Amino acid sequence: MPRPDPRLLALVDAHASGRGTIADRVFAALYALWAPFDGWYRPSLVQDVSEQAAAVVGAGQAGTAGLADSYLAASTTLVRGAATAPAGVSPAMRESLRHGVTGPEVQARVAQEFRWQIFRGLDPDSALGVAMNRARESASQDLNLAFQRQVADFTRKRQVQRFRRVTRGEKACGLCVAASNRVYTRGDLMPMHSRCRCSVIEVGSVLGGGRIVSDEEYRALAGASRSLSARDLKDVRYVVDEHGELGPVLRNATQRVSGVDSRGRVEGKSPAPPQAKRLDPAHGLNGLSAAELARKEAIAQKSLAFARDNDLSPSLIEWHSDRLRLIQDRIRKIAA
């Protein structure tokens, strides 16, 4: 197999690194907005922060699209041997790219997640951690949508008839490697998944027409298939589903994506959190030392104060009171 043009590989690696930098900046800005927030139960305050968060994500989408446009122009120029101009970034890249939902509505789900976790019985710090994980996942999806749409726009405007996914770098995803043999045609919306950092390239290059798998990709595939044998590498299976909000999504065949049913049919928007019971007030208390219980006591006192200060439901205030009482009972028994 002929060696690929090092300039092309450098472009691919630089593009993946640039996408990671943009994503990290967006995540940091979202954390800076939500971490000090204390208006989780005040709709007007949630709306304000959701709008700010949507603007942050919108700027990240525009940056991701601009980076993709520059990369595509440069890589296509190398593949064709003729200058190819960028396609330009649509102003719509700063708006929500999801079907049927606005940017602020997407960001408001962070507050919904926080309230849901508080209802379940988590303390505010733990609930914030879960909510921020959701914010990160959601933003990753939105940035990937921007990349996906820019690829489709570029391939239409610059007459790229066929292209394929390129996976390189230390965070190469086994799922993307498994899908990297698929060829897409001009204007296709390439299926994505959360935290994807793939690039694409016009078929006709060494990368496009050949099959280059880096050590990092093999390690990623090993994580998905638990083996590097030829037989097991073939066992890495992916499916493409049509998500109600995100459009085509790539997933492991053994996993399920919210918004798609078991047969791959669209369910509509991402479902609300499942209706589950609260945790047992004694959850996680068995076998703890006095020092560990003391830490739990401080968290329980903070949680109870939070519930009272925010005028939460009497049943939730009672739950936190019960948990605090159980912790204190255990502390007294150890001290006796």
N, C-alpha and C positions, 0 to 999 in steps of 0.2 A: 504494500500500500504506500503510495507517495506521501511524503511528509506535508502536513498542512502549512500554509503560509503563516509564519510566526506573527505577521502583522494582524492577520485575521484572529488568531487566538488571543492576541493582546487586546483587541477590540472587545471580544466576547468577555474576557476576564474583567476588563475595565467597566463594561456595562453592568455585569453582575455586581461588582463592588459598588458602583454608583447607585444602583437600586437599593442596595443594603444601607448605604449612607442616608438616602432620602427616607427610607422606612424608619431608621433609628431616630432621625430628627422628628418625624411625625409622632412616633411613639412617645418620645421625651416631652414634646409639646402637649400631647394629650394628658400625660401624667401630671404635668404642671398645672393643667386646668382642673382635673378631677381630684387629685390627692388632697388639696386643702379645702375642697368643697364641703359645706355643711348644710346645704339646703335640699337634701335628698327628698324631702317630703313637701317641698314647696314648688308647685308646678311652674310658676313664673320664673323662679330661679333656675330650675332644671332646663327650661326652655332657653334661657339666656346662655347658659354654659353649653348647651347642645348646639346652639347656633355658632358659638365661637369654635367649638370642636369641629363642626362641619366645615368651617372656613379653613381650619388647619388641614383637614384631610383633603379638601378641594385644592389647596395649594400644593400638597404632596402629589395629588393626581396629575396636576399640570406639570410639575417637575418630572414625574415619572414618564409622562408622555413626551416631554421635550427631550429627555435623555434618550428614550427609545427612538425618537425621530432622528436624532443625530447619529446614534449607533447604526440604525438601519441604512441611512444615507451612506455612511462610511463603509459599512460592510458590503453593501450592494455595489458600491463603486469598485471595491476590490474584486468581488466575484465577477462582475461584468467587464472589468478593465476599462470602464468609461465612467465619467463623472455622473453621479446621480444626486440630485438635489433633495434636501429634506422636503417632506410633504406639508409641514406646518402643523401647529397644534390648534385644535378648535377651542374657542372660549368655553364650549360646553364641558370641557374636561374639568372645570372647576365646580361643576354641579354634580348631583348624584347620578351615577351611571347605573344604578339598580333599577329594576322594573317596578314601577308603582309605589315608590317610597322616596321621600326627600332625605337630604343629608341630615338635617336636624332630627328627623324621626329616627334615623338609624342611630345617631349618637345618643338620643334619649334612652335607648335600650341599656346603656351603661347604668343609668340611674335605676331603671327597672330591675336590672340584675342585682344591684346593691340592695334594693328594698326586698327583693325575693330572698336573698341570702340572710338578711336580717330577720325576715319572717321565719325562715327555717331554724333560726337560733344561733347563727354565727355572730361573733362579736364584730364591731364596726371595722376594725383593722383587717380581719380575715375577709369580711364581706367586700371591702375595698379591693383586696387582692384579687378576688374572683371577678369583680366588676372590671378591673383593669385588664385582666386576661381577655375578657370579652372585647374590651375596647381595642386591644392589640390585634386580636383575630379579625375583628370587623374592619379595622383600618387596613390590614394586610390584604383582605379581599378587595377593598376599594382601590388600592394602589395597583393590584393585579388587573382589575377591570380597566384601569387607565392604560396599562401596557397592552392589554388585549385589544382594546379599541384602536389604539394608535397603530398597532401592527396591521389591523384590518384596513384602516384608512390609508396607510402607506402603501400596502400591497395593491390596493385599488388604484391609487393615483399614479404610482410608479410602475404599473403593469408588471408586478411580480407574479408570475403565473403559478409558481409552486414554491413552497417554503416548508421548513421543518424546524422542530425544536432542537436547541443545542443546550446540553447540560454540561457544565464544567464548574470547577471551583470546589472549595472545601465543604460547602454545604449542598453539594449535589444531591438531589432527591431521587431515591430509588423509583418512586412512582413516575417521575418525569423521564428517567432513563428508560423505563419500560415502555413509555409512550413515544420515545424519541424516534422510532422508526416510521411513525405515521407522517405522511406527506399531506400538507394542507394546500388549498388552492386560493387564488386571489380573493381577498375580502372575507375569508373565513374568520369566525370568532374562535380562536384556539382555546380549547378547554383549559381552565386554570384550577389551582387549588391554593389554599392559604399558605403564605410565606414562600411562594414559588419565586425563584430568581432566575428562571430560564431566559435565554435569548432565543432568537430565531435567525435563520439564514436562508437565503434563496438557494434552491436546489441547483446544483451545477458546480458548486465549490467542492473541495476535498471533504470538508465537514458535511456538506449537504449530500454528496453522493456516496460517501464512504461510511465507515462505522468506527469512531474513535471513542474508546471508553477509558477514562482516566482512573488512577488508583482510587481517587475520592469517590468516583461513581461506583466502582466495585464495592467499596466499603458501604456505600449507601444501599446498594442492592443486597449486600449481605445482611444488612439490618432488616430488610423487608422479607428476604427469603430464608435467612438463617444459614445460608450455605453459598459457596462460590462455585459449586459444580454446575456444569452445563445444563444438567437436567433441572436442578432447582432454580437456576436463573430463569428458565422458561416458565417456572411456576409463579413468577411475579405477574399478577393479573390486575388490569385496571379496567374500569368502565367509565363511560361518559354519560352523565345524567343532565337533564335539563332542570335547573333549579328555578324556583318561582321568581326569585329576585335577581340572581346572579347570572342566569343563562347557563351555557354549557360549563359543567364542572367535572374535574378529573378526580376520581377516588379509587382507593383500593377496592377490589371486588368484594372483600369481606366486610367492608365498613359501610355505614349508612350516613347520608348527608341530610341535614334538616332542610325541609322544603321539597323533598323528593320522596315518593313512596317506594315500596320495596320492588316495584316493577319499573322504576325509573320515570314514573309519570309525575308531572308537576302537581304539587299540593297547594301552590300559591305562596304567600309570604311565609317567612320563617315562623314556626309555631311559637306560641307563648310558652313560658316555662311550665313544665309538667306540674299537675296538682298533686303534691306530695305532702305527707304529714311533717310536722315539725320534728326536730331531733328530740330524743329523750333528754330531759334536763340533766340526767346523770351521765350523758354521753361523754366518753373519754376520761372519766374520773377514777376508774378502778385502778388500783395498784400504784397510784402516784405518791411520791414522797411529800414530806411537809413543805419543802422548798417549791416543788412543782405545784402543789395545791395553793401555795401563797401567790404564785404567779397567776394561777387560774382565778383566784379570788379578786385580784386587781383588775383582771379583764372583765370578770362578771360585774364588778361594781361599775366599771366604765360603761358596760353594755346596758345595765339597768338605768343609769343616769341618762344615757342616750335615748332610751325608750321613753322615759318620763319627759325629758326636755322636748322631744319631738311629738308629744301627745299621741304615741302609738296606741294600738288597741289594748284594752284592759287585759285581754288574754295573753298578749305578748309581754306586757309588763309583769304579769303574774308568772309567766314562764321564766323570765330572768330572775325574779325574786326567788322562785323555787330553786333555780340553779345555784344562786348565791348561798341560799340556806344549806343546800346539800354540801357545797364545798366547805362552808364553815363548820358544819357538823363533822366532816371528815378531819378537818384540822384539829378540832377539839378532841376527837377520839385518839388521834396520834399523840397529842400533848398529854393526855390523861395517863 
